[in-house]
């Protein structure tokens, strides 16, 4: 399922883990793109992922969260 088509993901109480992959559309040097995410309601600061485009959260307590993500281009901007 593509997250682009969703506004909200609702997990059952038994589903406490979530992993999401990001993509930035820069084809020049995709290996140089850096990613960060912030899970509002859980994280206190941005999680910088360097060249990994995966966010993973385990054992989430029941709550409402909002995911924020950002990336550089291949030039680091």
PDB file with one MODEL, atoms N, CA, C and O in Angstrom:
MODEL        1
ATOM      1  N   UNK A   1       0.852  -1.172   0.000  1.00  0.00           N
ATOM      2  CA  UNK A   1       0.000   0.000   0.000  1.00  0.00           C
ATOM      3  C   UNK A   1       0.899   1.236   0.000  1.00  0.00           C
ATOM      4  O   UNK A   1       1.867   1.311   0.757  1.00  0.00           O
ATOM      5  N   UNK A   2       0.575   2.184  -0.839  1.00  0.00           N
ATOM      6  CA  UNK A   2       1.331   3.427  -0.888  1.00  0.00           C
ATOM      7  C   UNK A   2       0.783   4.422   0.114  1.00  0.00           C
ATOM      8  O   UNK A   2      -0.421   4.677   0.167  1.00  0.00           O
ATOM      9  N   UNK A   3       1.666   4.971   0.890  1.00  0.00           N
ATOM     10  CA  UNK A   3       1.240   5.938   1.911  1.00  0.00           C
ATOM     11  C   UNK A   3       0.765   7.236   1.271  1.00  0.00           C
ATOM     12  O   UNK A   3       0.041   8.009   1.900  1.00  0.00           O
ATOM     13  N   UNK A   4       1.167   7.481   0.024  1.00  0.00           N
ATOM     14  CA  UNK A   4       0.717   8.687  -0.680  1.00  0.00           C
ATOM     15  C   UNK A   4      -0.802   8.762  -0.757  1.00  0.00           C
ATOM     16  O   UNK A   4      -1.377   9.849  -0.820  1.00  0.00           O
ATOM     17  N   UNK A   5      -1.438   7.616  -0.752  1.00  0.00           N
ATOM     18  CA  UNK A   5      -2.890   7.558  -0.882  1.00  0.00           C
ATOM     19  C   UNK A   5      -3.608   7.657   0.453  1.00  0.00           C
ATOM     20  O   UNK A   5      -4.838   7.679   0.491  1.00  0.00           O
ATOM     21  N   UNK A   6      -2.862   7.717   1.548  1.00  0.00           N
ATOM     22  CA  UNK A   6      -3.463   7.729   2.880  1.00  0.00           C
ATOM     23  C   UNK A   6      -3.294   9.065   3.571  1.00  0.00           C
ATOM     24  O   UNK A   6      -2.310   9.771   3.351  1.00  0.00           O
ATOM     25  N   UNK A   7      -4.252   9.405   4.402  1.00  0.00           N
ATOM     26  CA  UNK A   7      -4.137  10.581   5.257  1.00  0.00           C
ATOM     27  C   UNK A   7      -3.860  10.153   6.688  1.00  0.00           C
ATOM     28  O   UNK A   7      -3.358  10.930   7.501  1.00  0.00           O
ATOM     29  N   UNK A   8      -4.192   8.914   6.977  1.00  0.00           N
ATOM     30  CA  UNK A   8      -4.087   8.418   8.350  1.00  0.00           C
ATOM     31  C   UNK A   8      -3.862   6.908   8.311  1.00  0.00           C
ATOM     32  O   UNK A   8      -4.407   6.205   7.460  1.00  0.00           O
ATOM     33  N   UNK A   9      -3.056   6.429   9.238  1.00  0.00           N
ATOM     34  CA  UNK A   9      -2.864   4.992   9.441  1.00  0.00           C
ATOM     35  C   UNK A   9      -3.359   4.684  10.842  1.00  0.00           C
ATOM     36  O   UNK A   9      -2.922   5.307  11.810  1.00  0.00           O
ATOM     37  N   UNK A  10      -4.255   3.740  10.955  1.00  0.00           N
ATOM     38  CA  UNK A  10      -4.785   3.350  12.253  1.00  0.00           C
ATOM     39  C   UNK A  10      -4.301   1.939  12.550  1.00  0.00           C
ATOM     40  O   UNK A  10      -4.558   1.011  11.783  1.00  0.00           O
ATOM     41  N   UNK A  11      -3.601   1.781  13.664  1.00  0.00           N
ATOM     42  CA  UNK A  11      -3.098   0.483  14.070  1.00  0.00           C
ATOM     43  C   UNK A  11      -4.002  -0.114  15.143  1.00  0.00           C
ATOM     44  O   UNK A  11      -4.567   0.607  15.966  1.00  0.00           O
ATOM     45  N   UNK A  12      -4.128  -1.411  15.124  1.00  0.00           N
ATOM     46  CA  UNK A  12      -4.850  -2.118  16.182  1.00  0.00           C
ATOM     47  C   UNK A  12      -3.988  -2.099  17.447  1.00  0.00           C
ATOM     48  O   UNK A  12      -2.774  -1.918  17.353  1.00  0.00           O
ATOM     49  N   UNK A  13      -4.586  -2.281  18.622  1.00  0.00           N
ATOM     50  CA  UNK A  13      -3.797  -2.287  19.864  1.00  0.00           C
ATOM     51  C   UNK A  13      -2.644  -3.295  19.851  1.00  0.00           C
ATOM     52  O   UNK A  13      -1.619  -3.067  20.494  1.00  0.00           O
ATOM     53  N   UNK A  14      -2.800  -4.383  19.141  1.00  0.00           N
ATOM     54  CA  UNK A  14      -1.735  -5.389  19.085  1.00  0.00           C
ATOM     55  C   UNK A  14      -0.630  -5.009  18.095  1.00  0.00           C
ATOM     56  O   UNK A  14       0.430  -5.636  18.091  1.00  0.00           O
ATOM     57  N   UNK A  15      -0.858  -4.004  17.265  1.00  0.00           N
ATOM     58  CA  UNK A  15       0.130  -3.545  16.289  1.00  0.00           C
ATOM     59  C   UNK A  15       0.865  -2.341  16.870  1.00  0.00           C
ATOM     60  O   UNK A  15       0.360  -1.219  16.828  1.00  0.00           O
ATOM     61  N   UNK A  16       2.036  -2.573  17.400  1.00  0.00           N
ATOM     62  CA  UNK A  16       2.767  -1.506  18.093  1.00  0.00           C
ATOM     63  C   UNK A  16       4.069  -1.131  17.406  1.00  0.00           C
ATOM     64  O   UNK A  16       4.843  -0.328  17.926  1.00  0.00           O
ATOM     65  N   UNK A  17       4.311  -1.713  16.236  1.00  0.00           N
ATOM     66  CA  UNK A  17       5.540  -1.436  15.492  1.00  0.00           C
ATOM     67  C   UNK A  17       5.178  -0.895  14.118  1.00  0.00           C
ATOM     68  O   UNK A  17       4.204  -1.329  13.503  1.00  0.00           O
ATOM     69  N   UNK A  18       5.971   0.054  13.646  1.00  0.00           N
ATOM     70  CA  UNK A  18       5.754   0.596  12.304  1.00  0.00           C
ATOM     71  C   UNK A  18       7.105   0.963  11.697  1.00  0.00           C
ATOM     72  O   UNK A  18       7.985   1.492  12.375  1.00  0.00           O
ATOM     73  N   UNK A  19       7.247   0.675  10.426  1.00  0.00           N
ATOM     74  CA  UNK A  19       8.455   1.038   9.680  1.00  0.00           C
ATOM     75  C   UNK A  19       8.014   1.683   8.371  1.00  0.00           C
ATOM     76  O   UNK A  19       7.129   1.173   7.683  1.00  0.00           O
ATOM     77  N   UNK A  20       8.629   2.792   8.039  1.00  0.00           N
ATOM     78  CA  UNK A  20       8.293   3.528   6.823  1.00  0.00           C
ATOM     79  C   UNK A  20       9.566   3.841   6.067  1.00  0.00           C
ATOM     80  O   UNK A  20      10.594   4.152   6.670  1.00  0.00           O
ATOM     81  N   UNK A  21       9.501   3.759   4.737  1.00  0.00           N
ATOM     82  CA  UNK A  21      10.621   4.128   3.872  1.00  0.00           C
ATOM     83  C   UNK A  21      10.304   5.441   3.182  1.00  0.00           C
ATOM     84  O   UNK A  21       9.166   5.697   2.789  1.00  0.00           O
ATOM     85  N   UNK A  22      11.333   6.267   3.041  1.00  0.00           N
ATOM     86  CA  UNK A  22      11.198   7.555   2.386  1.00  0.00           C
ATOM     87  C   UNK A  22      11.844   7.501   1.010  1.00  0.00           C
ATOM     88  O   UNK A  22      12.675   6.637   0.731  1.00  0.00           O
ATOM     89  N   UNK A  23      11.456   8.420   0.170  1.00  0.00           N
ATOM     90  CA  UNK A  23      12.092   8.555  -1.141  1.00  0.00           C
ATOM     91  C   UNK A  23      12.180  10.032  -1.477  1.00  0.00           C
ATOM     92  O   UNK A  23      11.233  10.787  -1.256  1.00  0.00           O
ATOM     93  N   UNK A  24      13.308  10.433  -2.005  1.00  0.00           N
ATOM     94  CA  UNK A  24      13.494  11.791  -2.506  1.00  0.00           C
ATOM     95  C   UNK A  24      13.787  11.673  -3.996  1.00  0.00           C
ATOM     96  O   UNK A  24      14.574  10.824  -4.413  1.00  0.00           O
ATOM     97  N   UNK A  25      13.169  12.505  -4.778  1.00  0.00           N
ATOM     98  CA  UNK A  25      13.290  12.391  -6.228  1.00  0.00           C
ATOM     99  C   UNK A  25      14.457  13.228  -6.745  1.00  0.00           C
ATOM    100  O   UNK A  25      14.280  14.331  -7.261  1.00  0.00           O
ATOM    101  N   UNK A  26      15.643  12.671  -6.590  1.00  0.00           N
ATOM    102  CA  UNK A  26      16.862  13.268  -7.104  1.00  0.00           C
ATOM    103  C   UNK A  26      17.667  12.109  -7.675  1.00  0.00           C
ATOM    104  O   UNK A  26      18.214  11.292  -6.935  1.00  0.00           O
ATOM    105  N   UNK A  27      17.729  12.050  -8.987  1.00  0.00           N
ATOM    106  CA  UNK A  27      18.333  10.888  -9.636  1.00  0.00           C
ATOM    107  C   UNK A  27      19.817  11.057  -9.937  1.00  0.00           C
ATOM    108  O   UNK A  27      20.456  10.109 -10.394  1.00  0.00           O
ATOM    109  N   UNK A  28      20.380  12.229  -9.697  1.00  0.00           N
ATOM    110  CA  UNK A  28      21.784  12.469 -10.025  1.00  0.00           C
ATOM    111  C   UNK A  28      22.700  11.548  -9.214  1.00  0.00           C
ATOM    112  O   UNK A  28      23.495  10.802  -9.786  1.00  0.00           O
ATOM    113  N   UNK A  29      22.589  11.600  -7.883  1.00  0.00           N
ATOM    114  CA  UNK A  29      23.391  10.751  -6.992  1.00  0.00           C
ATOM    115  C   UNK A  29      22.518  10.374  -5.795  1.00  0.00           C
ATOM    116  O   UNK A  29      22.719  10.915  -4.708  1.00  0.00           O
ATOM    117  N   UNK A  30      21.572   9.478  -5.956  1.00  0.00           N
ATOM    118  CA  UNK A  30      20.655   9.148  -4.860  1.00  0.00           C
ATOM    119  C   UNK A  30      21.361   8.630  -3.615  1.00  0.00           C
ATOM    120  O   UNK A  30      20.814   8.726  -2.516  1.00  0.00           O
ATOM    121  N   UNK A  31      22.544   8.091  -3.760  1.00  0.00           N
ATOM    122  CA  UNK A  31      23.285   7.589  -2.601  1.00  0.00           C
ATOM    123  C   UNK A  31      23.779   8.714  -1.690  1.00  0.00           C
ATOM    124  O   UNK A  31      24.168   8.458  -0.550  1.00  0.00           O
ATOM    125  N   UNK A  32      23.767   9.955  -2.179  1.00  0.00           N
ATOM    126  CA  UNK A  32      24.217  11.097  -1.383  1.00  0.00           C
ATOM    127  C   UNK A  32      23.078  11.830  -0.674  1.00  0.00           C
ATOM    128  O   UNK A  32      23.325  12.806   0.035  1.00  0.00           O
ATOM    129  N   UNK A  33      21.866  11.387  -0.852  1.00  0.00           N
ATOM    130  CA  UNK A  33      20.719  12.027  -0.211  1.00  0.00           C
ATOM    131  C   UNK A  33      20.680  11.620   1.264  1.00  0.00           C
ATOM    132  O   UNK A  33      20.889  10.454   1.600  1.00  0.00           O
ATOM    133  N   UNK A  34      20.412  12.586   2.129  1.00  0.00           N
ATOM    134  CA  UNK A  34      20.302  12.327   3.558  1.00  0.00           C
ATOM    135  C   UNK A  34      18.859  12.573   3.993  1.00  0.00           C
ATOM    136  O   UNK A  34      18.188  13.467   3.478  1.00  0.00           O
ATOM    137  N   UNK A  35      18.394  11.775   4.941  1.00  0.00           N
ATOM    138  CA  UNK A  35      17.005  11.818   5.388  1.00  0.00           C
ATOM    139  C   UNK A  35      16.925  12.058   6.890  1.00  0.00           C
ATOM    140  O   UNK A  35      17.855  11.743   7.633  1.00  0.00           O
ATOM    141  N   UNK A  36      15.794  12.623   7.328  1.00  0.00           N
ATOM    142  CA  UNK A  36      15.515  12.792   8.751  1.00  0.00           C
ATOM    143  C   UNK A  36      14.013  12.664   8.948  1.00  0.00           C
ATOM    144  O   UNK A  36      13.224  12.985   8.059  1.00  0.00           O
ATOM    145  N   UNK A  37      13.633  12.192  10.122  1.00  0.00           N
ATOM    146  CA  UNK A  37      12.211  12.137  10.453  1.00  0.00           C
ATOM    147  C   UNK A  37      12.023  12.490  11.921  1.00  0.00           C
ATOM    148  O   UNK A  37      12.938  12.380  12.738  1.00  0.00           O
ATOM    149  N   UNK A  38      10.813  12.913  12.219  1.00  0.00           N
ATOM    150  CA  UNK A  38      10.435  13.311  13.570  1.00  0.00           C
ATOM    151  C   UNK A  38       9.023  12.802  13.786  1.00  0.00           C
ATOM    152  O   UNK A  38       8.113  13.189  13.053  1.00  0.00           O
ATOM    153  N   UNK A  39       8.821  11.955  14.761  1.00  0.00           N
ATOM    154  CA  UNK A  39       7.500  11.422  15.067  1.00  0.00           C
ATOM    155  C   UNK A  39       6.925  12.250  16.211  1.00  0.00           C
ATOM    156  O   UNK A  39       7.212  12.008  17.384  1.00  0.00           O
ATOM    157  N   UNK A  40       6.102  13.234  15.840  1.00  0.00           N
ATOM    158  CA  UNK A  40       5.490  14.135  16.820  1.00  0.00           C
ATOM    159  C   UNK A  40       4.609  13.318  17.760  1.00  0.00           C
ATOM    160  O   UNK A  40       3.785  12.520  17.313  1.00  0.00           O
ATOM    161  N   UNK A  41       4.784  13.519  19.037  1.00  0.00           N
ATOM    162  CA  UNK A  41       4.074  12.742  20.043  1.00  0.00           C
ATOM    163  C   UNK A  41       4.968  11.690  20.673  1.00  0.00           C
ATOM    164  O   UNK A  41       4.598  11.063  21.665  1.00  0.00           O
ATOM    165  N   UNK A  42       6.161  11.496  20.086  1.00  0.00           N
ATOM    166  CA  UNK A  42       7.115  10.528  20.622  1.00  0.00           C
ATOM    167  C   UNK A  42       8.521  11.107  20.696  1.00  0.00           C
ATOM    168  O   UNK A  42       9.145  11.097  21.756  1.00  0.00           O
ATOM    169  N   UNK A  43       9.016  11.607  19.578  1.00  0.00           N
ATOM    170  CA  UNK A  43      10.392  12.098  19.514  1.00  0.00           C
ATOM    171  C   UNK A  43      10.499  13.517  20.037  1.00  0.00           C
ATOM    172  O   UNK A  43       9.555  14.302  19.940  1.00  0.00           O
ATOM    173  N   UNK A  44      11.649  13.838  20.590  1.00  0.00           N
ATOM    174  CA  UNK A  44      11.935  15.180  21.076  1.00  0.00           C
ATOM    175  C   UNK A  44      12.736  15.993  20.062  1.00  0.00           C
ATOM    176  O   UNK A  44      12.807  17.218  20.159  1.00  0.00           O
ATOM    177  N   UNK A  45      13.335  15.312  19.095  1.00  0.00           N
ATOM    178  CA  UNK A  45      14.153  15.992  18.089  1.00  0.00           C
ATOM    179  C   UNK A  45      14.177  15.155  16.819  1.00  0.00           C
ATOM    180  O   UNK A  45      13.694  14.023  16.795  1.00  0.00           O
ATOM    181  N   UNK A  46      14.745  15.725  15.771  1.00  0.00           N
ATOM    182  CA  UNK A  46      14.838  15.028  14.490  1.00  0.00           C
ATOM    183  C   UNK A  46      15.773  13.825  14.600  1.00  0.00           C
ATOM    184  O   UNK A  46      16.786  13.877  15.298  1.00  0.00           O
ATOM    185  N   UNK A  47      15.425  12.751  13.910  1.00  0.00           N
ATOM    186  CA  UNK A  47      16.261  11.553  13.791  1.00  0.00           C
ATOM    187  C   UNK A  47      16.910  11.590  12.414  1.00  0.00           C
ATOM    188  O   UNK A  47      16.240  11.357  11.408  1.00  0.00           O
ATOM    189  N   UNK A  48      18.193  11.877  12.360  1.00  0.00           N
ATOM    190  CA  UNK A  48      18.906  11.956  11.097  1.00  0.00           C
ATOM    191  C   UNK A  48      19.370  10.566  10.701  1.00  0.00           C
ATOM    192  O   UNK A  48      20.011   9.868  11.487  1.00  0.00           O
ATOM    193  N   UNK A  49      19.044  10.169   9.485  1.00  0.00           N
ATOM    194  CA  UNK A  49      19.282   8.805   9.031  1.00  0.00           C
ATOM    195  C   UNK A  49      20.441   8.699   8.054  1.00  0.00           C
ATOM    196  O   UNK A  49      20.652   7.628   7.485  1.00  0.00           O
ATOM    197  N   UNK A  50      21.192   9.755   7.838  1.00  0.00           N
ATOM    198  CA  UNK A  50      22.317   9.736   6.903  1.00  0.00           C
ATOM    199  C   UNK A  50      21.838   9.217   5.546  1.00  0.00           C
ATOM    200  O   UNK A  50      21.025   9.869   4.891  1.00  0.00           O
ATOM    201  N   UNK A  51      22.321   8.077   5.125  1.00  0.00           N
ATOM    202  CA  UNK A  51      21.964   7.560   3.801  1.00  0.00           C
ATOM    203  C   UNK A  51      20.922   6.449   3.868  1.00  0.00           C
ATOM    204  O   UNK A  51      20.654   5.776   2.873  1.00  0.00           O
ATOM    205  N   UNK A  52      20.347   6.267   5.033  1.00  0.00           N
ATOM    206  CA  UNK A  52      19.299   5.268   5.204  1.00  0.00           C
ATOM    207  C   UNK A  52      17.959   5.964   5.077  1.00  0.00           C
ATOM    208  O   UNK A  52      17.764   7.033   5.655  1.00  0.00           O
ATOM    209  N   UNK A  53      17.051   5.392   4.347  1.00  0.00           N
ATOM    210  CA  UNK A  53      15.755   6.035   4.160  1.00  0.00           C
ATOM    211  C   UNK A  53      14.636   5.290   4.862  1.00  0.00           C
ATOM    212  O   UNK A  53      13.537   5.151   4.323  1.00  0.00           O
ATOM    213  N   UNK A  54      14.916   4.813   6.059  1.00  0.00           N
ATOM    214  CA  UNK A  54      13.955   4.026   6.820  1.00  0.00           C
ATOM    215  C   UNK A  54      13.749   4.626   8.204  1.00  0.00           C
ATOM    216  O   UNK A  54      14.711   4.955   8.899  1.00  0.00           O
ATOM    217  N   UNK A  55      12.497   4.763   8.593  1.00  0.00           N
ATOM    218  CA  UNK A  55      12.182   5.088   9.991  1.00  0.00           C
ATOM    219  C   UNK A  55      11.530   3.860  10.585  1.00  0.00           C
ATOM    220  O   UNK A  55      10.702   3.213   9.945  1.00  0.00           O
ATOM    221  N   UNK A  56      11.898   3.548  11.790  1.00  0.00           N
ATOM    222  CA  UNK A  56      11.372   2.358  12.441  1.00  0.00           C
ATOM    223  C   UNK A  56      11.098   2.675  13.903  1.00  0.00           C
ATOM    224  O   UNK A  56      11.971   3.156  14.624  1.00  0.00           O
ATOM    225  N   UNK A  57       9.881   2.401  14.322  1.00  0.00           N
ATOM    226  CA  UNK A  57       9.502   2.608  15.715  1.00  0.00           C
ATOM    227  C   UNK A  57       8.881   1.322  16.233  1.00  0.00           C
ATOM    228  O   UNK A  57       8.013   0.739  15.584  1.00  0.00           O
ATOM    229  N   UNK A  58       9.325   0.883  17.400  1.00  0.00           N
ATOM    230  CA  UNK A  58       8.817  -0.353  17.984  1.00  0.00           C
ATOM    231  C   UNK A  58       8.208  -0.081  19.343  1.00  0.00           C
ATOM    232  O   UNK A  58       8.577   0.867  20.035  1.00  0.00           O
ATOM    233  N   UNK A  59       7.282  -0.924  19.701  1.00  0.00           N
ATOM    234  CA  UNK A  59       6.637  -0.867  21.010  1.00  0.00           C
ATOM    235  C   UNK A  59       6.019   0.511  21.287  1.00  0.00           C
ATOM    236  O   UNK A  59       6.169   1.056  22.380  1.00  0.00           O
ATOM    237  N   UNK A  60       5.331   1.059  20.298  1.00  0.00           N
ATOM    238  CA  UNK A  60       4.704   2.371  20.450  1.00  0.00           C
ATOM    239  C   UNK A  60       3.542   2.307  21.436  1.00  0.00           C
ATOM    240  O   UNK A  60       2.693   1.423  21.330  1.00  0.00           O
ATOM    241  N   UNK A  61       3.494   3.220  22.382  1.00  0.00           N
ATOM    242  CA  UNK A  61       2.322   3.274  23.263  1.00  0.00           C
ATOM    243  C   UNK A  61       1.125   3.823  22.485  1.00  0.00           C
ATOM    244  O   UNK A  61       1.311   4.588  21.538  1.00  0.00           O
ATOM    245  N   UNK A  62      -0.083   3.452  22.862  1.00  0.00           N
ATOM    246  CA  UNK A  62      -1.263   3.977  22.177  1.00  0.00           C
ATOM    247  C   UNK A  62      -1.308   5.509  22.278  1.00  0.00           C
ATOM    248  O   UNK A  62      -1.219   6.064  23.373  1.00  0.00           O
ATOM    249  N   UNK A  63      -1.443   6.171  21.155  1.00  0.00           N
ATOM    250  CA  UNK A  63      -1.499   7.636  21.101  1.00  0.00           C
ATOM    251  C   UNK A  63      -1.721   8.049  19.656  1.00  0.00           C
ATOM    252  O   UNK A  63      -1.759   7.211  18.755  1.00  0.00           O
ATOM    253  N   UNK A  64      -1.867   9.348  19.448  1.00  0.00           N
ATOM    254  CA  UNK A  64      -1.910   9.909  18.088  1.00  0.00           C
ATOM    255  C   UNK A  64      -0.528  10.475  17.791  1.00  0.00           C
ATOM    256  O   UNK A  64       0.040  11.208  18.600  1.00  0.00           O
ATOM    257  N   UNK A  65      -0.003  10.135  16.643  1.00  0.00           N
ATOM    258  CA  UNK A  65       1.308  10.612  16.227  1.00  0.00           C
ATOM    259  C   UNK A  65       1.187  11.285  14.866  1.00  0.00           C
ATOM    260  O   UNK A  65       0.276  11.000  14.089  1.00  0.00           O
ATOM    261  N   UNK A  66       2.125  12.181  14.601  1.00  0.00           N
ATOM    262  CA  UNK A  66       2.201  12.806  13.277  1.00  0.00           C
ATOM    263  C   UNK A  66       3.653  12.691  12.821  1.00  0.00           C
ATOM    264  O   UNK A  66       4.573  13.108  13.526  1.00  0.00           O
ATOM    265  N   UNK A  67       3.844  12.122  11.640  1.00  0.00           N
ATOM    266  CA  UNK A  67       5.181  11.931  11.101  1.00  0.00           C
ATOM    267  C   UNK A  67       5.579  13.130  10.252  1.00  0.00           C
ATOM    268  O   UNK A  67       4.827  13.571   9.383  1.00  0.00           O
ATOM    269  N   UNK A  68       6.775  13.651  10.518  1.00  0.00           N
ATOM    270  CA  UNK A  68       7.380  14.705   9.713  1.00  0.00           C
ATOM    271  C   UNK A  68       8.658  14.117   9.124  1.00  0.00           C
ATOM    272  O   UNK A  68       9.413  13.448   9.829  1.00  0.00           O
ATOM    273  N   UNK A  69       8.903  14.356   7.861  1.00  0.00           N
ATOM    274  CA  UNK A  69      10.141  13.868   7.251  1.00  0.00           C
ATOM    275  C   UNK A  69      10.702  14.953   6.340  1.00  0.00           C
ATOM    276  O   UNK A  69       9.989  15.833   5.858  1.00  0.00           O
ATOM    277  N   UNK A  70      12.012  14.850   6.128  1.00  0.00           N
ATOM    278  CA  UNK A  70      12.681  15.790   5.244  1.00  0.00           C
ATOM    279  C   UNK A  70      13.918  15.113   4.663  1.00  0.00           C
ATOM    280  O   UNK A  70      14.396  14.103   5.180  1.00  0.00           O
ATOM    281  N   UNK A  71      14.422  15.691   3.582  1.00  0.00           N
ATOM    282  CA  UNK A  71      15.627  15.133   2.980  1.00  0.00           C
ATOM    283  C   UNK A  71      16.428  16.258   2.332  1.00  0.00           C
ATOM    284  O   UNK A  71      15.927  17.363   2.123  1.00  0.00           O
ATOM    285  N   UNK A  72      17.666  15.951   2.026  1.00  0.00           N
ATOM    286  CA  UNK A  72      18.498  16.843   1.224  1.00  0.00           C
ATOM    287  C   UNK A  72      18.365  16.402  -0.235  1.00  0.00           C
ATOM    288  O   UNK A  72      17.719  15.397  -0.534  1.00  0.00           O
ATOM    289  N   UNK A  73      18.971  17.148  -1.117  1.00  0.00           N
ATOM    290  CA  UNK A  73      19.168  16.631  -2.466  1.00  0.00           C
ATOM    291  C   UNK A  73      20.557  16.005  -2.497  1.00  0.00           C
ATOM    292  O   UNK A  73      21.221  15.932  -1.463  1.00  0.00           O
ATOM    293  N   UNK A  74      20.998  15.562  -3.641  1.00  0.00           N
ATOM    294  CA  UNK A  74      22.299  14.885  -3.709  1.00  0.00           C
ATOM    295  C   UNK A  74      23.471  15.840  -3.470  1.00  0.00           C
ATOM    296  O   UNK A  74      24.596  15.388  -3.259  1.00  0.00           O
ATOM    297  N   UNK A  75      23.224  17.153  -3.500  1.00  0.00           N
ATOM    298  CA  UNK A  75      24.266  18.128  -3.181  1.00  0.00           C
ATOM    299  C   UNK A  75      24.301  18.493  -1.708  1.00  0.00           C
ATOM    300  O   UNK A  75      25.125  19.306  -1.291  1.00  0.00           O
ATOM    301  N   UNK A  76      23.417  17.902  -0.915  1.00  0.00           N
ATOM    302  CA  UNK A  76      23.383  18.178   0.509  1.00  0.00           C
ATOM    303  C   UNK A  76      22.543  19.387   0.897  1.00  0.00           C
ATOM    304  O   UNK A  76      22.555  19.804   2.055  1.00  0.00           O
ATOM    305  N   UNK A  77      21.818  19.950  -0.055  1.00  0.00           N
ATOM    306  CA  UNK A  77      20.976  21.121   0.202  1.00  0.00           C
ATOM    307  C   UNK A  77      19.608  20.656   0.649  1.00  0.00           C
ATOM    308  O   UNK A  77      18.735  21.480   0.920  1.00  0.00           O
TER     309      UNK A  77
ENDMDL
END
